[in-house]
Amino acid sequence: MLVGVMIGAAVVFYFSGLAIMAVGRAAGRVVYEVREQFRNHPGIMDFTEKPEYGRVVDICTRDSLRELATPGLLAVLTPIAIGFAFGYAPLGSFLAGAIAAGALMAVFLANSGGAWDNAKKLVEDGNYGGKGSDAHEATIIGDTVGDPFKDTAGPAINPLIKVMNLVSLLIATSVVKYSHNGGLRAGVAIVAVAIVVGAVIIAKRRSTSIASAGPGGAAKSDASGGPAAAAQEGKTSAETTAA
C-alpha cells in the first residue's frame, strides 16, 4: 500500500511538471511568432500595419489541444496500471496519496505563483525602483514562472484528482473480478504503462527552447541572437506595446 501512496504523490508532481513545460513550449512558439511579425511588419510599431492576431490564436489553440494529450493519458491510465498491477488496496492508497499531495501542491502553486505575479505589480506601481529597474527585471522573470504555476498547474490538479477518482471507480469492479487472472492483469498494466511512456517520450521530443522552435515546432537557426535575443525582443515588444 505504501507503493501506491508514493506513486500517487509522484503522479501529482509529474503532472504539474508536464503542465508547466507545456506552457513553456507554447509561450516559446508565441514569442517566435511575435518576433517574426515585428521583423516582417515593422509598421506594427507605428500603427500603420495591423498584427496578424489569428496566427497567435491558432498557435495557442493547437498547442492547448496537443499538449493536453500527455497529462490526460497520465491521469486516465495511471490508475488502470496501478489497479491491475497491484490490486484494489494499492489503488485506494494511490488515490489517497494523490489527493493528499495534490491538495498541498495546489495550494503551493497558487500561493507562490500569485506572490510572484503580485511582486511584479508592486514594482510596476513605483516601488523598489519601478519599471526598468533591476528589481523590475527580476520580477518579470518571477512572473514568467508564476503565471503557469497559478493559472495552469495549480488549477489543473483539481481535474487531475477528479479524473483519477472517476477512472478508479469505473475499473474497481474489473480489478476485483479479475484479481486471480494474473495474465490479464499483467497485460492491461503493461499496455497502460507503455502508452503513458510513449506519450511522455513524444512530449519530450517536442521540448524545444524558446528561441530555436517556430510555430510548427521545427528547429530554426537565428543569427540575430539566439534564446536570449528572442526572449528579450519579445519582452521589449510587449513592454513597448503596453506603454
C-alpha positions in Angstrom: 0.0 0.0 0.0 2.9 2.3 0.6 3.9 1.9 -3.0 0.5 3.2 -4.1 0.8 6.3 -1.8 4.3 7.1 -3.2 3.2 6.6 -6.9 0.1 8.7 -6.3 2.1 11.6 -4.8 4.7 11.3 -7.6 2.0 11.5 -10.3 0.8 14.9 -9.0 4.3 16.3 -9.2 4.9 14.8 -12.6 1.6 16.1 -13.9 2.4 19.6 -12.7 5.8 19.5 -14.4 4.2 18.4 -17.7 1.7 21.3 -17.5 4.4 23.8 -16.8 6.6 22.6 -19.6 3.6 22.7 -22.0 3.1 26.3 -21.2 6.8 27.0 -21.8 6.7 25.3 -25.2 3.5 27.2 -26.3 5.0 30.5 -25.0 8.1 29.9 -27.0 6.2 29.5 -30.2 4.2 32.7 -29.5 7.4 34.6 -28.8 8.8 33.3 -32.1 5.7 34.4 -34.0 5.7 37.8 -32.4 9.3 38.3 -33.4 8.6 37.3 -36.9 5.7 39.7 -37.2 7.7 42.6 -35.9 10.5 41.7 -38.3 8.3 41.3 -41.3 5.8 44.0 -40.5 7.7 47.0 -38.9 4.6 49.2 -39.3 3.1 47.4 -36.3 5.1 49.6 -34.0 3.8 52.9 -35.5 0.2 51.5 -36.0 0.4 51.7 -39.8 0.0 47.9 -40.0 -2.2 45.5 -38.1 -0.7 42.4 -36.4 -1.9 39.0 -37.6 -3.7 38.1 -34.4 -5.1 34.9 -35.9 -1.7 33.3 -36.1 -1.1 33.7 -32.4 -4.6 32.5 -31.6 -4.0 29.5 -33.8 -0.7 28.6 -32.1 -2.4 28.8 -28.7 -5.4 26.7 -29.8 -3.4 24.0 -31.4 -0.9 23.8 -28.6 -3.6 23.7 -25.9 -5.1 20.6 -27.5 -1.9 18.9 -28.4 -0.2 19.5 -25.1 -3.2 18.1 -23.2 -2.7 14.6 -24.6 0.2 13.5 -22.3 -1.2 14.8 -19.0 -4.6 13.4 -19.9 -3.3 10.0 -20.7 -1.3 10.1 -17.4 -4.4 10.8 -15.4 -6.5 8.2 -17.1 -4.1 5.3 -17.5 -2.1 5.5 -14.2 -5.0 4.3 -12.0 -5.6 1.4 -14.5 -1.9 0.4 -14.3 -1.9 0.6 -10.5 -5.2 -1.2 -10.1 -4.4 -4.2 -12.4 -0.8 -4.4 -11.4 -1.1 -4.3 -7.6 -4.8 -4.7 -6.8 -7.6 -2.8 -5.3 -5.9 -1.9 -1.9 -2.8 -0.2 -3.5 -5.3 1.5 -5.9 -7.0 3.0 -2.9 -3.7 4.1 -1.4 -2.7 5.5 -4.7 -5.8 7.8 -4.7 -5.1 8.7 -1.1 -1.5 9.8 -1.9 -2.7 11.7 -5.0 -5.3 13.6 -3.0 -3.1 14.4 -0.1 -0.1 15.6 -2.2 -2.4 17.2 -4.8 -4.2 19.4 -2.2 -0.9 20.6 -0.8 0.7 21.1 -4.2 -2.3 23.1 -5.5 -2.1 25.5 -2.5 1.7 25.8 -3.0 1.4 26.6 -6.7 -1.4 29.1 -6.3 0.3 31.0 -3.5 3.8 31.0 -4.9 2.5 31.9 -8.4 0.3 34.7 -7.0 3.1 36.1 -4.9 5.4 36.3 -8.0 2.7 38.0 -10.0 1.9 40.5 -7.3 5.6 41.3 -6.8 5.8 42.4 -10.4 2.7 44.6 -10.0 4.1 46.1 -6.8 7.3 47.1 -8.5 5.4 48.5 -11.5 3.4 50.7 -9.1 6.7 52.6 -8.4 8.2 50.6 -5.5 11.8 49.4 -5.4 12.8 51.5 -8.5 9.7 51.0 -10.6 9.7 50.0 -14.3 13.1 49.5 -15.9 14.9 48.8 -12.6 16.8 45.7 -11.7 14.0 44.8 -9.4 11.5 45.0 -12.2 13.7 42.8 -14.4 13.8 40.2 -11.6 10.1 40.3 -11.0 9.5 39.8 -14.8 11.4 36.5 -14.5 9.4 35.6 -11.4 6.1 36.4 -13.1 7.1 34.3 -16.1 7.3 31.3 -13.7 4.4 32.3 -11.5 1.8 32.5 -14.3 2.0 28.8 -15.2 2.1 28.0 -11.5 -1.1 29.8 -10.6 -3.0 29.7 -13.9 -2.2 26.2 -15.3 -0.5 23.7 -13.0 -2.3 24.6 -9.8 -5.9 24.7 -11.1 -5.3 21.6 -13.2 -4.6 19.4 -10.1 -8.3 19.6 -9.3 -9.5 17.9 -12.5 -6.5 15.5 -12.3 -7.8 14.2 -8.9 -11.3 14.0 -10.2 -10.4 12.1 -13.4 -8.3 9.6 -11.4 -11.1 9.1 -8.9 -13.6 8.5 -11.7 -11.4 6.1 -13.6 -10.7 4.2 -10.3 -14.4 3.8 -9.6 -15.1 2.6 -13.1 -12.4 -0.1 -13.1 -12.8 -1.1 -9.4 -15.2 -4.0 -10.2 -13.0 -5.3 -13.0 -9.9 -5.1 -10.7 -11.7 -7.3 -8.1 -13.3 -9.6 -10.7 -10.0 -10.4 -12.5 -7.8 -10.4 -9.4 -7.0 -14.1 -9.9 -6.2 -13.7 -13.6 -2.5 -12.8 -13.5 -2.0 -12.8 -17.2 -4.8 -10.4 -17.9 -3.8 -8.1 -15.1 -0.2 -8.0 -16.3 -1.2 -7.4 -19.9 -3.5 -4.5 -19.1 -0.9 -2.9 -16.7 1.9 -3.3 -19.3 -0.2 -1.7 -22.1 -1.3 1.2 -19.9 2.3 1.9 -18.8 3.6 1.6 -22.4 1.0 4.1 -23.6 2.0 6.6 -20.9 5.7 6.1 -21.5 5.2 6.6 -25.2 3.2 9.8 -24.7 5.9 11.1 -22.4 8.7 10.3 -24.9 6.7 12.1 -27.7 6.2 15.1 -25.5 9.9 15.3 -24.6 10.8 15.2 -28.3 8.6 18.3 -28.7 10.6 20.1 -26.0 12.4 22.9 -27.6 13.9 26.1 -26.4 12.0 29.4 -26.8 14.4 30.6 -29.5 15.0 27.5 -31.6 11.4 26.5 -32.3 9.0 28.1 -34.6 5.2 27.8 -34.5 5.4 24.3 -36.1 8.0 23.0 -33.6 10.8 22.8 -36.2 14.2 24.0 -35.1 15.3 27.1 -36.7 18.6 28.9 -36.6 18.6 32.6 -35.6 21.7 34.6 -36.4 20.4 37.6 -34.6 21.0 36.5 -31.0 19.5 33.0 -30.0 17.4 32.4 -26.9 18.4 35.5 -25.0 17.7 37.7 -28.0 14.3 36.0 -28.6 13.2 36.4 -25.1 14.5 40.0 -24.8 13.0 41.1 -28.1 9.6 39.5 -27.2 9.7 41.1 -23.8 10.7 44.5 -25.2 8.0 44.4 -27.8 5.4 43.5 -25.2 6.5 46.3 -22.8 6.5 48.9 -25.7 3.1 47.9 -26.8 1.8 48.1 -23.2 3.4 51.5 -22.7 
